[in-house]
């Protein structure tokens, strides 16, 4: 049921994007290759990202579908245990580019949760990021580097029984003054995307 919902959701996004794109006055398309929260250590790490197809209007508005894959692994040499998991899914994004250097945007995706202790009906999780950062066109490629906040996971806290599938990639932690070893992560994530122009109507 969740998979059917995700397929219909992505189909609706594609339809809306295609309709809007066809009526644009000045437009081109771009293929985005995203790097998301890559990290490695002796204890494990995570790497992955997304492919994005962007419809760009008037060099300021970019939107389109996305397909995401993230791989996570752990290696506890002290306990002699190891493991691996992955998450995948898709959705869409909307970016507003301005002043030749910056962007604001939102990214909405439905992702398969990799954690094995999830409630069965929570295996597919909605993520809704808002944020922004740097967006600069270098001719052959546009660089996007931004920090995004997951509104859905932020509203769900402190419900930790069903965490976001991307919660391992959060980088900001608020410490507990009464217990330095404890704390709570803020649902912030960084994403770096390279958008390659496919065609341009000048």
SEFILO-700334 format. One record per atom (N, C-alpha, C, O): x, y, z; residue in one letter; atom name; residue number from 1. Coordinates in steps of 0.02 Angstrom, whole numbers, plus 50000, padded with zeros to 5 digits. Layout:
// SEFILO-700334
X:Y:Z:A:CA:NUM
...
END
This chain:
// SEFILO-700334
50042:49940:50000:X:N:1
50000:50000:50000:X:CA:1
50043:50063:50000:X:C:1
50029:50111:49964:X:O:1
50096:50061:50040:X:N:2
50141:50119:50044:X:CA:2
50176:50129:49977:X:C:2
50185:50186:49956:X:O:2
50196:50074:49944:X:N:3
50231:50080:49880:X:CA:3
50185:50109:49828:X:C:3
50206:50151:49788:X:O:3
50120:50088:49827:X:N:4
50072:50115:49780:X:CA:4
50063:50190:49792:X:C:4
50060:50228:49744:X:O:4
50060:50210:49855:X:N:5
50053:50282:49872:X:CA:5
50113:50321:49846:X:C:5
50105:50375:49818:X:O:5
50174:50294:49856:X:N:6
50234:50329:49834:X:CA:6
50235:50336:49758:X:C:6
50254:50389:49732:X:O:6
50216:50283:49723:X:N:7
50215:50286:49650:X:CA:7
50166:50338:49624:X:C:7
50181:50375:49578:X:O:7
50106:50341:49655:X:N:8
50057:50392:49635:X:CA:8
50081:50462:49651:X:C:8
50070:50509:49613:X:O:8
50115:50469:49709:X:N:9
50141:50533:49729:X:CA:9
50193:50559:49679:X:C:9
50190:50617:49658:X:O:9
50239:50515:49660:X:N:10
50291:50535:49612:X:CA:10
50261:50549:49544:X:C:10
50282:50596:49509:X:O:10
50211:50509:49523:X:N:11
50178:50521:49459:X:CA:11
50145:50590:49457:X:C:11
50150:50626:49408:X:O:11
50111:50608:49512:X:N:12
50078:50674:49516:X:CA:12
50130:50730:49512:X:C:12
50118:50781:49480:X:O:12
50187:50721:49546:X:N:13
50240:50771:49543:X:CA:13
50265:50780:49472:X:C:13
50274:50836:49448:X:O:13
50277:50724:49438:X:N:14
50301:50728:49369:X:CA:14
50251:50764:49324:X:C:14
50270:50803:49281:X:O:14
50187:50749:49334:X:N:15
50135:50781:49293:X:CA:15
50134:50857:49303:X:C:15
50133:50895:49255:X:O:15
50136:50878:49366:X:N:16
50135:50949:49382:X:CA:16
50197:50983:49354:X:C:16
50193:51037:49325:X:O:16
50255:50952:49365:X:N:17
50317:50981:49340:X:CA:17
50317:50988:49265:X:C:17
50337:51040:49238:X:O:17
50294:50936:49229:X:N:18
50294:50936:49157:X:CA:18
50247:50990:49130:X:C:18
50263:51024:49081:X:O:18
50188:50998:49161:X:N:19
50139:51048:49139:X:CA:19
50167:51118:49147:X:C:19
50162:51160:49102:X:O:19
50196:51131:49205:X:N:20
50224:51198:49218:X:CA:20
50283:51212:49172:X:C:20
50291:51267:49146:X:O:20
50325:51161:49162:X:N:21
50384:51168:49120:X:CA:21
50365:51185:49048:X:C:21
50399:51225:49016:X:O:21
50311:51154:49023:X:N:22
50291:51165:48954:X:CA:22
50267:51236:48941:X:C:22
50268:51259:48884:X:O:22
50245:51272:48994:X:N:23
50220:51340:48985:X:CA:23
50271:51393:49002:X:C:23
50255:51452:49000:X:O:23
50332:51374:49018:X:N:24
50383:51423:49037:X:CA:24
50406:51463:48977:X:C:24
50407:51437:48921:X:O:24
50426:51525:48988:X:N:25
50448:51569:48934:X:CA:25
50523:51557:48918:X:C:25
50541:51554:48859:X:O:25
50564:51550:48968:X:N:26
50635:51539:48959:X:CA:26
50655:51483:49006:X:C:26
50649:51490:49067:X:O:26
50679:51429:48979:X:N:27
50691:51371:49022:X:CA:27
50747:51328:48994:X:C:27
50767:51334:48935:X:O:27
50773:51286:49036:X:N:28
50816:51231:49015:X:CA:28
50812:51177:49068:X:C:28
50778:51186:49119:X:O:28
50845:51122:49057:X:N:29
50844:51067:49105:X:CA:29
50914:51051:49128:X:C:29
50963:51065:49094:X:O:29
50918:51021:49187:X:N:30
50983:51003:49217:X:CA:30
50978:50934:49249:X:C:30
50925:50913:49272:X:O:30
51033:50900:49251:X:N:31
51038:50836:49286:X:CA:31
51080:50847:49349:X:C:31
51138:50868:49344:X:O:31
51052:50834:49408:X:N:32
51087:50845:49471:X:CA:32
51113:50781:49501:X:C:32
51078:50731:49504:X:O:32
51175:50783:49523:X:N:33
51207:50728:49559:X:CA:33
51223:50753:49628:X:C:33
51265:50798:49637:X:O:33
51190:50724:49678:X:N:34
51196:50749:49747:X:CA:34
51238:50704:49791:X:C:34
51234:50642:49787:X:O:34
51280:50735:49833:X:N:35
51317:50700:49885:X:CA:35
51286:50720:49951:X:C:35
51280:50779:49967:X:O:35
51266:50670:49990:X:N:36
51232:50685:50053:X:CA:36
51269:50656:50113:X:C:36
51277:50595:50118:X:O:36
51291:50698:50157:X:N:37
51316:50679:50223:X:CA:37
51362:50618:50222:X:C:37
51351:50570:50259:X:O:37
51413:50620:50179:X:N:38
51461:50565:50177:X:CA:38
51508:50569:50237:X:C:38
51537:50622:50250:X:O:38
51516:50514:50273:X:N:39
51561:50512:50331:X:CA:39
51589:50442:50339:X:C:39
51555:50393:50327:X:O:39
51652:50438:50361:X:N:40
51685:50374:50369:X:CA:40
51728:50376:50432:X:C:40
51758:50427:50448:X:O:40
51731:50319:50468:X:N:41
51774:50313:50526:X:CA:41
51788:50239:50537:X:C:41
51762:50196:50500:X:O:41
51830:50223:50587:X:N:42
51845:50154:50602:X:CA:42
51782:50116:50628:X:C:42
51779:50055:50625:X:O:42
51733:50154:50652:X:N:43
51672:50124:50679:X:CA:43
51617:50116:50627:X:C:43
51565:50086:50640:X:O:43
51628:50143:50567:X:N:44
51578:50138:50515:X:CA:44
51570:50203:50477:X:C:44
51613:50247:50481:X:O:44
51515:50210:50442:X:N:45
51504:50271:50405:X:CA:45
51440:50268:50364:X:C:45
51401:50220:50368:X:O:45
51431:50318:50323:X:N:46
51373:50323:50280:X:CA:46
51391:50363:50218:X:C:46
51429:50411:50221:X:O:46
51364:50342:50162:X:N:47
51374:50381:50101:X:CA:47
51315:50366:50053:X:C:47
51281:50316:50059:X:O:47
51305:50411:50008:X:N:48
51251:50405:49961:X:CA:48
51232:50472:49933:X:C:48
51272:50519:49934:X:O:48
51172:50476:49907:X:N:49
51150:50539:49878:X:CA:49
51088:50529:49836:X:C:49
51048:50484:49848:X:O:49
51082:50571:49785:X:N:50
51022:50569:49744:X:CA:50
51036:50592:49673:X:C:50
51085:50627:49660:X:O:50
50994:50570:49628:X:N:51
50991:50597:49560:X:CA:51
50930:50642:49556:X:C:51
50876:50624:49578:X:O:51
50939:50701:49527:X:N:52
50885:50749:49520:X:CA:52
50880:50773:49448:X:C:52
50931:50787:49416:X:O:52
50818:50777:49425:X:N:53
50808:50807:49359:X:CA:53
50773:50874:49370:X:C:53
50717:50876:49396:X:O:53
50805:50928:49349:X:N:54
50780:50995:49364:X:CA:54
50753:51028:49301:X:C:54
50787:51031:49250:X:O:54
50692:51054:49306:X:N:55
50665:51100:49257:X:CA:55
50681:51171:49283:X:C:55
50661:51188:49339:X:O:55
50716:51211:49244:X:N:56
50738:51277:49267:X:CA:56
50704:51330:49227:X:C:56
50708:51331:49165:X:O:56
50669:51376:49261:X:N:57
50633:51431:49229:X:CA:57
50668:51497:49245:X:C:57
50683:51512:49302:X:O:57
50680:51535:49192:X:N:58
50707:51603:49199:X:CA:58
50771:51606:49242:X:C:58
50786:51658:49272:X:O:58
50807:51550:49246:X:N:59
50870:51546:49284:X:CA:59
50860:51558:49359:X:C:59
50909:51568:49395:X:O:59
50798:51556:49384:X:N:60
50787:51569:49455:X:CA:60
50749:51513:49489:X:C:60
50762:51499:49548:X:O:60
50703:51480:49455:X:N:61
50663:51427:49486:X:CA:61
50683:51360:49457:X:C:61
50684:51351:49396:X:O:61
50700:51313:49501:X:N:62
50718:51245:49481:X:CA:62
50676:51196:49520:X:C:62
50671:51201:49581:X:O:62
50647:51147:49486:X:N:63
50605:51099:49519:X:CA:63
50603:51034:49478:X:C:63
50617:51034:49418:X:O:63
50587:50979:49512:X:N:64
50584:50916:49476:X:CA:64
50584:50857:49523:X:C:64
50583:50865:49584:X:O:64
50587:50796:49495:X:N:65
50587:50735:49535:X:CA:65
50656:50716:49558:X:C:65
50706:50740:49531:X:O:65
50660:50674:49609:X:N:66
50724:50651:49635:X:CA:66
50719:50577:49653:X:C:66
50665:50552:49670:X:O:66
50776:50543:49650:X:N:67
50782:50472:49669:X:CA:67
50841:50466:49716:X:C:67
50897:50486:49698:X:O:67
50830:50438:49777:X:N:68
50882:50438:49828:X:CA:68
50902:50367:49849:X:C:68
50861:50321:49850:X:O:68
50968:50359:49864:X:N:69
50995:50297:49891:X:CA:69
51048:50315:49942:X:C:69
51092:50355:49928:X:O:69
51045:50285:50001:X:N:70
51093:50297:50055:X:CA:70
51115:50231:50086:X:C:70
51073:50190:50105:X:O:70
51181:50221:50092:X:N:71
51208:50159:50119:X:CA:71
51242:50174:50186:X:C:71
51280:50222:50191:X:O:71
51229:50133:50237:X:N:72
51258:50142:50304:X:CA:72
51290:50077:50327:X:C:72
51264:50023:50314:X:O:72
51347:50083:50361:X:N:73
51380:50023:50386:X:CA:73
51412:50039:50454:X:C:73
51428:50096:50468:X:O:73
51420:49987:50495:X:N:74
51451:49995:50561:X:CA:74
51499:49938:50573:X:C:74
51489:49882:50548:X:O:74
51550:49952:50613:X:N:75
51601:49901:50628:X:CA:75
51627:49914:50698:X:C:75
51672:49956:50707:X:O:75
51601:49878:50747:X:N:76
51622:49886:50816:X:CA:76
51676:49835:50831:X:C:76
51661:49777:50845:X:O:76
51739:49857:50829:X:N:77
51794:49811:50840:X:CA:77
51798:49787:50913:X:C:77
51824:49733:50927:X:O:77
51773:49829:50959:X:N:78
51775:49810:51030:X:CA:78
51728:49752:51044:X:C:78
51747:49705:51080:X:O:78
51668:49754:51017:X:N:79
51619:49701:51027:X:CA:79
51623:49646:50974:X:C:79
51594:49593:50982:X:O:79
51659:49660:50920:X:N:80
51664:49612:50866:X:CA:80
51600:49605:50825:X:C:80
51585:49551:50799:X:O:80
51562:49659:50820:X:N:81
51500:49658:50782:X:CA:81
51504:49706:50723:X:C:81
51542:49754:50725:X:O:81
51465:49691:50673:X:N:82
51462:49735:50614:X:CA:82
51393:49730:50583:X:C:82
51356:49682:50596:X:O:82
51376:49778:50542:X:N:83
51311:49777:50509:X:CA:83
51309:49828:50453:X:C:83
51352:49871:50447:X:O:83
51257:49822:50413:X:N:84
51248:49868:50358:X:CA:84
51174:49874:50343:X:C:84
51135:49829:50357:X:O:84
51154:49930:50314:X:N:85
51085:49943:50296:X:CA:85
51084:49996:50242:X:C:85
51134:50027:50227:X:O:85
51025:50006:50213:X:N:86
51019:50057:50161:X:CA:86
50948:50085:50163:X:C:86
50902:50055:50191:X:O:86
50941:50143:50133:X:N:87
50875:50173:50123:X:CA:87
50870:50197:50052:X:C:87
50920:50218:50022:X:O:87
50810:50194:50025:X:N:88
50799:50217:49957:X:CA:88
50728:50247:49952:X:C:88
50686:50234:49995:X:O:88
50717:50284:49900:X:N:89
50651:50315:49891:X:CA:89
50655:50371:49840:X:C:89
50705:50379:49805:X:O:89
50603:50410:49837:X:N:90
50601:50464:49789:X:CA:90
50551:50517:49809:X:C:90
50514:50509:49857:X:O:90
50550:50570:49770:X:N:91
50505:50626:49784:X:CA:91
50517:50683:49736:X:C:91
50527:50672:49676:X:O:91
50517:50744:49762:X:N:92
50527:50802:49721:X:CA:92
50556:50860:49760:X:C:92
50559:50858:49821:X:O:92
50578:50912:49724:X:N:93
50609:50970:49756:X:CA:93
50589:51033:49719:X:C:93
50568:51032:49661:X:O:93
50596:51089:49755:X:N:94
50583:51155:49727:X:CA:94
50635:51203:49755:X:C:94
50640:51210:49816:X:O:94
50674:51235:49712:X:N:95
50726:51282:49732:X:CA:95
50714:51350:49700:X:C:95
50694:51354:49642:X:O:95
50726:51402:49739:X:N:96
50724:51470:49713:X:CA:96
50795:51499:49716:X:C:96
50823:51506:49771:X:O:96
50824:51515:49659:X:N:97
50892:51540:49654:X:CA:97
50890:51616:49647:X:C:97
50851:51643:49608:X:O:97
50933:51651:49685:X:N:98
50931:51724:49683:X:CA:98
51001:51754:49694:X:C:98
51044:51722:49725:X:O:98
51010:51815:49670:X:N:99
51072:51853:49678:X:CA:99
51134:51818:49652:X:C:99
51190:51833:49672:X:O:99
51124:51770:49606:X:N:100
51179:51733:49574:X:CA:100
51221:51691:49621:X:C:100
51269:51659:49600:X:O:100
51204:51690:49686:X:N:101
51246:51655:49734:X:CA:101
51207:51611:49783:X:C:101
51237:51568:49815:X:O:101
51143:51619:49789:X:N:102
51107:51587:49844:X:CA:102
51044:51552:49819:X:C:102
51020:51563:49764:X:O:102
51017:51508:49862:X:N:103
50952:51477:49848:X:CA:103
50916:51461:49912:X:C:103
50947:51451:49965:X:O:103
50850:51458:49908:X:N:104
50806:51434:49960:X:CA:104
50763:51379:49930:X:C:104
50747:51381:49870:X:O:104
50745:51330:49970:X:N:105
50706:51276:49940:X:CA:105
50677:51227:49989:X:C:105
50688:51231:50049:X:O:105
50638:51182:49961:X:N:106
50608:51128:49999:X:CA:106
50616:51063:49960:X:C:106
50615:51063:49898:X:O:106
50623:51008:49996:X:N:107
50632:50943:49965:X:CA:107
50589:50892:50002:X:C:107
50597:50882:50062:X:O:107
50544:50860:49966:X:N:108
50495:50814:49995:X:CA:108
50507:50745:49966:X:C:108
50507:50736:49905:X:O:108
50516:50695:50010:X:N:109
50530:50627:49987:X:CA:109
50497:50575:50032:X:C:109
50485:50588:50091:X:O:109
50482:50518:50003:X:N:110
50458:50459:50041:X:CA:110
50514:50407:50037:X:C:110
50532:50385:49983:X:O:110
50541:50387:50096:X:N:111
50600:50344:50099:X:CA:111
50585:50280:50139:X:C:111
50548:50281:50187:X:O:111
50616:50226:50117:X:N:112
50612:50163:50154:X:CA:112
50658:50167:50214:X:C:112
50718:50181:50207:X:O:112
50631:50154:50274:X:N:113
50670:50160:50335:X:CA:113
50713:50098:50345:X:C:113
50688:50042:50341:X:O:113
50779:50106:50358:X:N:114
50824:50048:50363:X:CA:114
50825:50014:50431:X:C:114
50852:49960:50438:X:O:114
50795:50045:50482:X:N:115
50800:50018:50550:X:CA:115
50753:49958:50558:X:C:115
50695:49960:50538:X:O:115
50780:49904:50589:X:N:116
50741:49841:50594:X:CA:116
50693:49841:50653:X:C:116
50655:49793:50660:X:O:116
50692:49893:50694:X:N:117
50646:49895:50750:X:CA:117
50587:49941:50737:X:C:117
50550:49958:50784:X:O:117
50577:49961:50675:X:N:118
50522:50006:50659:X:CA:118
50455:49970:50665:X:C:118
50450:49910:50653:X:O:118
50404:50009:50683:X:N:119
50336:49983:50679:X:CA:119
50322:49967:50606:X:C:119
50340:50007:50562:X:O:119
50289:49910:50591:X:N:120
50281:49889:50521:X:CA:120
50251:49942:50475:X:C:120
50273:49948:50418:X:O:120
50201:49980:50499:X:N:121
50170:50029:50455:X:CA:121
50211:50093:50449:X:C:121
50189:50141:50418:X:O:121
50271:50094:50479:X:N:122
50314:50153:50474:X:CA:122
50377:50138:50433:X:C:122
50425:50176:50435:X:O:122
50376:50083:50395:X:N:123
50434:50066:50355:X:CA:123
50447:50118:50300:X:C:123
50505:50128:50281:X:O:123
50395:50150:50276:X:N:124
50403:50205:50228:X:CA:124
50390:50271:50265:X:C:124
50337:50279:50295:X:O:124
50438:50316:50262:X:N:125
50435:50377:50303:X:CA:125
50438:50439:50259:X:C:125
50476:50442:50211:X:O:125
50397:50488:50276:X:N:126
50398:50552:50241:X:CA:126
50451:50597:50270:X:C:126
50456:50604:50331:X:O:126
50491:50628:50227:X:N:127
50538:50680:50248:X:CA:127
50520:50744:50212:X:C:127
50504:50743:50152:X:O:127
50523:50800:50247:X:N:128
50506:50865:50217:X:CA:128
50558:50916:50241:X:C:128
50552:50944:50295:X:O:128
50608:50927:50200:X:N:129
50663:50973:50217:X:CA:129
50650:51043:50189:X:C:129
50625:51051:50134:X:O:129
50668:51093:50228:X:N:130
50670:51162:50206:X:CA:130
50739:51190:50223:X:C:130
50769:51170:50273:X:O:130
50763:51237:50183:X:N:131
50828:51266:50198:X:CA:131
50854:51304:50139:X:C:131
50816:51329:50097:X:O:131
50920:51310:50135:X:N:132
50951:51347:50081:X:CA:132
51026:51348:50088:X:C:132
51055:51315:50132:X:O:132
51058:51387:50045:X:N:133
51130:51391:50046:X:CA:133
51157:51426:49985:X:C:133
51126:51472:49959:X:O:133
51214:51403:49962:X:N:134
51248:51432:49905:X:CA:134
51226:51397:49841:X:C:134
51220:51336:49839:X:O:134
51215:51436:49788:X:N:135
51200:51410:49722:X:CA:135
51235:51454:49671:X:C:135
51215:51512:49660:X:O:135
51286:51427:49639:X:N:136
51327:51466:49594:X:CA:136
51338:51431:49528:X:C:136
51357:51372:49526:X:O:136
51325:51466:49473:X:N:137
51333:51439:49406:X:CA:137
51404:51451:49381:X:C:137
51427:51508:49378:X:O:137
51439:51396:49363:X:N:138
51507:51402:49336:X:CA:138
51509:51386:49261:X:C:138
51562:51372:49234:X:O:138
51451:51388:49229:X:N:139
51449:51376:49157:X:CA:139
51435:51303:49142:X:C:139
51380:51285:49122:X:O:139
51486:51261:49151:X:N:140
51478:51190:49136:X:CA:140
51443:51152:49192:X:C:140
51420:51096:49183:X:O:140
51439:51184:49252:X:N:141
51406:51152:49309:X:CA:141
51383:51206:49358:X:C:141
51414:51258:49364:X:O:141
51328:51192:49393:X:N:142
51305:51235:49447:X:CA:142
51315:51198:49513:X:C:142
51296:51140:49519:X:O:142
51345:51232:49561:X:N:143
51358:51203:49627:X:CA:143
51305:51226:49676:X:C:143
51295:51286:49686:X:O:143
51271:51179:49707:X:N:144
51225:51192:49763:X:CA:144
51254:51162:49826:X:C:144
51270:51102:49827:X:O:144
51262:51201:49878:X:N:145
51285:51177:49943:X:CA:145
51240:51207:49996:X:C:145
51243:51268:50008:X:O:145
51199:51166:50029:X:N:146
51151:51193:50075:X:CA:146
51142:51152:50138:X:C:146
51164:51095:50143:X:O:146
51110:51183:50186:X:N:147
51092:51151:50250:X:CA:147
51016:51151:50254:X:C:147
50983:51203:50245:X:O:147
50987:51093:50269:X:N:148
50915:51084:50269:X:CA:148
50891:51056:50336:X:C:148
50926:51019:50370:X:O:148
50830:51076:50354:X:N:149
50799:51055:50416:X:CA:149
50738:51012:50401:X:C:149
50695:51031:50361:X:O:149
50734:50952:50432:X:N:150
50678:50907:50421:X:CA:150
50619:50926:50466:X:C:150
50621:50913:50526:X:O:150
50569:50958:50437:X:N:151
50512:50982:50476:X:CA:151
50474:50923:50507:X:C:151
50452:50927:50564:X:O:151
50465:50869:50469:X:N:152
50427:50811:50493:X:CA:152
50461:50780:50554:X:C:152
50427:50766:50604:X:O:152
50526:50769:50550:X:N:153
50562:50739:50607:X:CA:153
50565:50787:50666:X:C:153
50563:50766:50724:X:O:153
50568:50852:50651:X:N:154
50569:50901:50705:X:CA:154
50503:50901:50744:X:C:154
50503:50910:50805:X:O:154
50447:50892:50709:X:N:155
50383:50890:50742:X:CA:155
50372:50824:50780:X:C:155
50336:50823:50829:X:O:155
50405:50770:50757:X:N:156
50397:50705:50789:X:CA:156
50437:50699:50854:X:C:156
50419:50659:50897:X:O:156
50491:50738:50862:X:N:157
50530:50735:50923:X:CA:157
50487:50754:50983:X:C:157
50445:50800:50977:X:O:157
50495:50721:51041:X:N:158
50547:50672:51057:X:CA:158
50526:50600:51045:X:C:158
50550:50555:51081:X:O:158
50482:50586:50997:X:N:159
50462:50517:50982:X:CA:159
50519:50482:50945:X:C:159
50524:50488:50884:X:O:159
50560:50446:50981:X:N:160
50619:50414:50952:X:CA:160
50607:50342:50934:X:C:160
50654:50307:50913:X:O:160
50545:50317:50942:X:N:161
50531:50247:50926:X:CA:161
50530:50235:50851:X:C:161
50541:50179:50827:X:O:161
50517:50288:50812:X:N:162
50516:50283:50739:X:CA:162
50557:50341:50710:X:C:162
50529:50389:50684:X:O:162
50624:50337:50714:X:N:163
50665:50393:50691:X:CA:163
50665:50399:50615:X:C:163
50646:50352:50580:X:O:163
50686:50456:50591:X:N:164
50692:50468:50520:X:CA:164
50745:50421:50490:X:C:164
50794:50406:50524:X:O:164
50736:50398:50428:X:N:165
50786:50356:50396:X:CA:165
50852:50392:50385:X:C:165
50903:50360:50371:X:O:165
50852:50459:50390:X:N:166
50913:50498:50380:X:CA:166
50941:50525:50446:X:C:166
50985:50568:50445:X:O:166
50916:50500:50502:X:N:167
50936:50529:50567:X:CA:167
51010:50517:50583:X:C:167
51039:50555:50621:X:O:167
51041:50466:50554:X:N:168
51112:50454:50566:X:CA:168
51156:50508:50534:X:C:168
51215:50514:50551:X:O:168
51128:50547:50489:X:N:169
51167:50598:50454:X:CA:169
51161:50667:50486:X:C:169
51192:50714:50462:X:O:169
51123:50673:50540:X:N:170
51117:50738:50574:X:CA:170
51185:50757:50604:X:C:170
51220:50713:50631:X:O:170
51204:50820:50601:X:N:171
51271:50840:50622:X:CA:171
51272:50886:50683:X:C:171
51326:50901:50709:X:O:171
51214:50911:50706:X:N:172
51212:50957:50763:X:CA:172
51179:50923:50822:X:C:172
51122:50901:50817:X:O:172
51215:50920:50878:X:N:173
51189:50887:50938:X:CA:173
51186:50936:50996:X:C:173
51234:50973:51008:X:O:173
51129:50936:51031:X:N:174
51121:50978:51091:X:CA:174
51134:50934:51152:X:C:174
51099:50884:51163:X:O:174
51184:50952:51191:X:N:175
51203:50911:51249:X:CA:175
51156:50921:51307:X:C:175
51124:50973:51314:X:O:175
51151:50870:51348:X:N:176
51112:50873:51410:X:CA:176
51159:50894:51467:X:C:176
51205:50856:51483:X:O:176
51149:50953:51497:X:N:177
51194:50977:51550:X:CA:177
51199:50928:51609:X:C:177
51251:50925:51642:X:O:177
51146:50892:51623:X:N:178
51146:50846:51680:X:CA:178
51182:50780:51664:X:C:178
51201:50744:51709:X:O:178
51190:50766:51598:X:N:179
51223:50704:51578:X:CA:179
51261:50717:51513:X:C:179
51231:50715:51459:X:O:179
51326:50731:51518:X:N:180
51365:50749:51458:X:CA:180
51365:50695:51404:X:C:180
51376:50711:51346:X:O:180
51353:50632:51422:X:N:181
51354:50578:51373:X:CA:181
51288:50572:51335:X:C:181
51282:50534:51287:X:O:181
51238:50609:51356:X:N:182
51173:50607:51324:X:CA:182
51159:50673:51288:X:C:182
51194:50722:51299:X:O:182
51110:50672:51246:X:N:183
51092:50732:51209:X:CA:183
51042:50716:51154:X:C:183
51019:50659:51148:X:O:183
51025:50766:51115:X:N:184
50976:50757:51062:X:CA:184
51002:50791:50998:X:C:184
51025:50848:51000:X:O:184
50997:50756:50943:X:N:185
51018:50784:50879:X:CA:185
50962:50827:50849:X:C:185
50903:50809:50852:X:O:185
50982:50883:50821:X:N:186
50937:50927:50784:X:CA:186
50932:50900:50713:X:C:186
50984:50885:50683:X:O:186
50872:50894:50684:X:N:187
50866:50864:50617:X:CA:187
50891:50910:50562:X:C:187
50853:50931:50518:X:O:187
50956:50925:50563:X:N:188
50989:50964:50512:X:CA:188
51035:50919:50472:X:C:188
51069:50876:50499:X:O:188
51037:50931:50408:X:N:189
51078:50890:50363:X:CA:189
51108:50936:50310:X:C:189
51078:50986:50292:X:O:189
51167:50918:50284:X:N:190
51195:50957:50230:X:CA:190
51192:50916:50165:X:C:190
51197:50855:50167:X:O:190
51184:50951:50110:X:N:191
51182:50919:50045:X:CA:191
51220:50960:49995:X:C:191
51214:51021:49992:X:O:191
51261:50926:49954:X:N:192
51299:50958:49901:X:CA:192
51278:50927:49835:X:C:192
51280:50866:49827:X:O:192
51257:50969:49788:X:N:193
51231:50945:49725:X:CA:193
51265:50981:49667:X:C:193
51275:51042:49669:X:O:193
51284:50942:49617:X:N:194
51313:50969:49555:X:CA:194
51260:50962:49500:X:C:194
51241:50907:49482:X:O:194
51236:51019:49475:X:N:195
51186:51020:49422:X:CA:195
51220:51032:49355:X:C:195
51251:51085:49344:X:O:195
51214:50984:49310:X:N:196
51244:50989:49243:X:CA:196
51190:51008:49192:X:C:196
51141:50973:49186:X:O:196
51200:51063:49156:X:N:197
51149:51085:49107:X:CA:197
51144:51036:49049:X:C:197
51195:51013:49023:X:O:197
51083:51019:49029:X:N:198
51070:50974:48973:X:CA:198
51055:51012:48909:X:C:198
51076:50993:48855:X:O:198
51018:51066:48916:X:N:199
51005:51110:48858:X:CA:199
50988:51179:48885:X:C:199
50962:51186:48941:X:O:199
51002:51228:48846:X:N:200
50988:51297:48867:X:CA:200
50962:51336:48808:X:C:200
50990:51335:48754:X:O:200
50906:51371:48820:X:N:201
50878:51417:48770:X:CA:201
50894:51488:48790:X:C:201
50866:51514:48838:X:O:201
50938:51518:48756:X:N:202
50961:51586:48774:X:CA:202
50928:51637:48726:X:C:202
50940:51697:48733:X:O:202
END
